[in-house]
Amino acid sequence: MKSIRNPLIAAGLILGLSGFALAQTSSSNPNQTSTPASASTLAQATAQPKDKMHASMQAKHAQRFATLKSKLQLDAAQESTWLSFTQAMQMPTPPATRPDRAAMEKLTTPERLDLMHAHKAQRDAEMLKRTEATKSFYASLTSDQKKVFDSETARFMKSMGDHMHKAKHAGHHADHH
């Protein structure tokens, strides 16, 4: 179990940091439009709370990125690498959704497996992009800045891991009641 924990925490960190950048860059782009809601009433009803949650997450991520940037005390030469890093860390808009269950049920088993593999490949490609951007940004930091970055991301990863642990056990306990 421990062998899967570290990659999950790393994925949480990368995804968490990706939201920071989206909120930071989307606030600077007032012309950005959102994707129209689905035609179905159910999809619209569920999209609104998801949109609010996504906006809330973006705001939290923007604050964390601003705090990180402040703590790193970047110099003018590092601004371009910071911008590249934050742009690469953007969360998709709209956020990724699960495949429609009804549509999945209509597929054959091999088609479902192919679809799941395609979604996994897309997530893996996004994670690789974020990993490379993080490594590139990290290489531009001074040794003192690297210590700050390591400390801040470790702290974030711990809180993300704690959150995932609580959510896992909350779901587990709900299943037994």
Secondary structure, DSSP 4 states (H G I P E B T S, - for coil): -HHHHHHHHHHHHHHHHHHHHHHHHHTT-TT--PPPPPSSHHHHHHHHHHHHHHHHHHHHHHHHHHHHHHHHT--GGGHHHHHHHHHHTPPPSSPP-PPPHHHHHHS-HHHHHHHHHHHHHHHHHHHHHHHHHHHHHHHTS-HHHHHHHHHHHHHHHHHHHHHHHHHHHHHHHHHT-
